[in-house]
């Protein structure tokens, strides 16, 4: 079968290659307050001070790029934090990462968790409203930590970075979990929901106007 070649700037390619041989935690999303990357950096600084050895890669762009870079410098981890900007696909980055870390303060259905599952990448996530707890099966398919708990987040990083067995366990759990959300599973549920909604709609409801109870 043919393979798709993903073109990327030389600096991104170099960083991606470096991630193949060095532990790294990755965050993905717009660089804004809602994504909680400041929490990720503070927890990473705590874990690094405890003797762990890894890099942090933040994929994406946004208004907080400079303030996050300044925070990393202030925390003394500037050399460990990389922000390559927009990438054409997050998948090769997820595959190269030791774990995906989601520190959002608010989510819907975070598809990046599903992408990490599909790539066999362990997941660490804030138990934010809403989505991560459901996708991680309450913590059985990933490390689920309390919102803004830096110690708990740093401990989750430690467990995954130090334990090949834990990584293997979460890799298997994630690959099994993502199957619940593939097209073959989800499309029939949507079809059933739509058919049920049509059947339950009031007879003679005016076309083009929302139903109001």
C-alpha positions as CSV (number, residue, x, y, z in Angstrom):
1,X,0.0,0.0,0.0
2,X,1.2,3.5,-0.7
3,X,2.3,5.7,2.2
4,X,1.6,9.4,2.7
5,X,4.6,11.5,3.1
6,X,4.1,14.4,5.5
7,X,6.2,17.4,4.7
8,X,7.4,19.6,7.6
9,X,9.9,22.3,8.2
10,X,13.5,21.2,9.0
11,X,13.3,22.4,12.6
12,X,10.1,20.3,13.2
13,X,11.7,17.2,11.5
14,X,14.8,17.6,13.7
15,X,12.7,17.8,16.9
16,X,10.6,14.8,15.9
17,X,13.7,12.8,15.2
18,X,15.1,13.7,18.6
19,X,11.9,12.6,20.3
20,X,12.5,9.0,19.0
21,X,15.4,8.6,21.4
22,X,14.4,10.8,24.3
23,X,11.4,10.6,26.7
24,X,8.9,13.3,26.0
25,X,5.5,14.4,27.1
26,X,3.3,16.1,24.5
27,X,0.4,18.6,24.8
28,X,-1.7,19.6,21.8
29,X,-4.0,22.5,21.2
30,X,-4.4,26.2,20.8
31,X,-2.1,28.1,23.2
32,X,-4.8,29.7,25.3
33,X,-5.9,29.7,28.9
34,X,-8.6,27.1,28.5
35,X,-6.0,24.4,27.5
36,X,-4.2,24.8,30.8
37,X,-0.6,24.5,29.4
38,X,0.6,26.5,32.3
39,X,-0.5,23.6,34.6
40,X,1.4,21.2,32.4
41,X,4.6,23.2,32.6
42,X,4.4,23.7,36.4
43,X,3.8,19.9,36.9
44,X,6.6,19.1,34.5
45,X,8.9,21.4,36.4
46,X,8.0,19.6,39.6
47,X,8.6,16.2,38.1
48,X,12.0,17.4,36.7
49,X,13.0,18.6,40.1
50,X,12.3,15.2,41.4
51,X,14.9,13.7,39.1
52,X,12.9,12.7,36.0
53,X,14.5,13.3,32.6
54,X,12.2,14.3,29.8
55,X,11.2,17.0,27.4
56,X,7.9,18.8,26.9
57,X,6.5,19.4,23.4
58,X,3.5,21.8,22.9
59,X,1.9,21.5,19.5
60,X,-0.1,24.5,18.3
61,X,-0.2,28.3,18.2
62,X,-2.1,30.9,20.1
63,X,-1.9,34.1,22.1
64,X,-0.1,32.6,25.1
65,X,3.0,31.4,23.2
66,X,5.3,34.1,24.6
67,X,3.9,33.9,28.1
68,X,4.2,30.1,28.2
69,X,7.8,30.5,27.0
70,X,8.4,33.0,29.7
71,X,6.9,30.7,32.3
72,X,9.1,27.8,31.2
73,X,12.1,30.1,31.6
74,X,11.0,31.3,35.0
75,X,10.5,27.7,36.1
76,X,14.0,26.8,34.9
77,X,12.9,24.4,32.3
78,X,13.2,26.5,29.2
79,X,15.7,24.2,27.6
80,X,13.3,21.2,28.1
81,X,10.2,22.9,26.5
82,X,9.7,22.9,22.7
83,X,6.9,24.7,20.8
84,X,7.2,23.8,17.2
85,X,3.9,25.6,16.2
86,X,1.3,24.3,13.8
87,X,2.0,20.8,12.4
88,X,0.3,19.2,9.4
89,X,-0.6,16.1,11.5
90,X,-0.3,15.4,15.2
91,X,-0.1,11.6,14.7
92,X,3.6,11.2,14.1
93,X,4.2,13.4,17.1
94,X,1.9,11.3,19.3
95,X,3.6,8.1,18.1
96,X,7.0,9.6,19.1
97,X,5.9,10.7,22.5
98,X,6.1,8.8,25.7
99,X,2.7,10.1,26.8
100,X,0.1,12.6,25.8
101,X,-0.9,15.1,28.5
102,X,-4.3,16.9,28.5
103,X,-4.5,19.7,31.0
104,X,-7.6,21.5,29.7
105,X,-9.9,23.3,32.1
106,X,-12.9,22.6,29.9
107,X,-13.5,20.1,27.1
108,X,-16.3,18.5,25.1
109,X,-15.1,15.3,23.5
110,X,-11.3,15.7,23.3
111,X,-10.5,13.9,20.0
112,X,-6.8,14.2,20.8
113,X,-7.3,11.5,23.5
114,X,-8.8,9.2,20.8
115,X,-5.9,10.0,18.5
116,X,-3.4,9.1,21.3
117,X,-5.3,5.9,22.0
118,X,-5.1,5.0,18.2
119,X,-1.4,5.7,18.2
120,X,-0.8,3.5,21.2
121,X,0.3,6.5,23.3
122,X,-0.5,6.5,27.0
123,X,-2.7,9.4,28.2
124,X,-2.6,11.6,31.3
125,X,-5.6,13.9,31.6
126,X,-7.2,16.4,34.0
127,X,-10.6,15.3,35.2
128,X,-12.1,18.4,33.7
129,X,-15.7,18.9,32.5
130,X,-16.3,17.1,30.3
131,X,-15.1,14.1,28.3
132,X,-11.7,12.9,29.8
133,X,-13.3,10.8,32.5
134,X,-15.6,9.1,30.0
135,X,-12.9,8.4,27.5
136,X,-10.4,7.2,30.1
137,X,-13.1,4.9,31.7
138,X,-12.8,6.7,35.0
139,X,-9.0,6.2,35.0
140,X,-8.9,2.6,33.8
141,X,-7.6,3.5,30.3
142,X,-5.3,6.4,31.4
143,X,-4.0,8.4,34.2
144,X,-6.9,10.7,35.4
145,X,-5.9,13.4,37.9
146,X,-7.8,16.1,39.7
147,X,-8.0,19.5,38.2
148,X,-5.0,21.7,38.8
149,X,-3.4,19.2,41.2
150,X,0.3,19.7,40.3
151,X,1.5,16.9,42.7
152,X,-0.9,14.4,41.3
153,X,0.0,15.3,37.7
154,X,3.7,15.1,38.4
155,X,3.2,11.7,40.0
156,X,1.2,10.5,37.0
157,X,4.1,11.6,34.8
158,X,6.5,9.7,37.0
159,X,4.5,6.5,36.9
160,X,4.4,6.5,33.1
161,X,8.0,7.7,32.5
162,X,9.5,5.2,35.0
163,X,7.4,2.1,34.3
164,X,7.5,0.3,30.9
165,X,4.9,-2.0,32.4
166,X,2.5,0.8,33.1
167,X,3.0,2.2,29.6
168,X,2.3,-1.2,28.1
169,X,-0.9,-1.5,30.3
170,X,-2.2,1.9,29.2
171,X,-1.2,1.3,25.6
172,X,-3.3,-1.9,25.5
173,X,-6.2,-0.2,27.4
174,X,-6.2,2.8,25.0
175,X,-6.2,0.6,21.9
176,X,-9.1,-1.4,23.2
177,X,-11.0,1.7,24.3
178,X,-10.7,3.6,21.0
179,X,-12.6,0.8,19.2
180,X,-15.7,2.0,21.0
181,X,-15.5,5.2,19.1
182,X,-14.7,4.0,15.5
183,X,-17.2,4.6,12.7
184,X,-18.6,1.1,12.8
185,X,-19.6,1.6,16.4
186,X,-20.6,5.3,16.4
187,X,-22.5,5.7,13.1
188,X,-25.3,3.1,14.0
189,X,-25.8,4.9,17.3
190,X,-26.2,8.3,15.5
191,X,-28.6,6.7,13.0
192,X,-30.7,5.3,15.9
193,X,-30.7,8.7,17.7
194,X,-31.8,10.5,14.6
195,X,-34.5,8.0,13.8
196,X,-35.7,8.2,17.4
197,X,-35.8,12.0,17.3
198,X,-37.8,12.0,14.1
199,X,-40.3,9.5,15.5
200,X,-40.8,11.6,18.6
201,X,-41.2,14.9,16.9
202,X,-44.7,16.4,17.2
203,X,-46.9,15.8,14.2
204,X,-47.4,18.9,12.0
205,X,-44.3,20.7,13.5
206,X,-43.6,23.7,11.1
207,X,-40.6,22.9,8.9
208,X,-37.5,24.9,9.6
209,X,-38.5,26.0,13.1
210,X,-37.0,24.4,16.2
211,X,-39.3,22.4,18.4
212,X,-39.9,24.1,21.8
213,X,-41.3,22.1,24.7
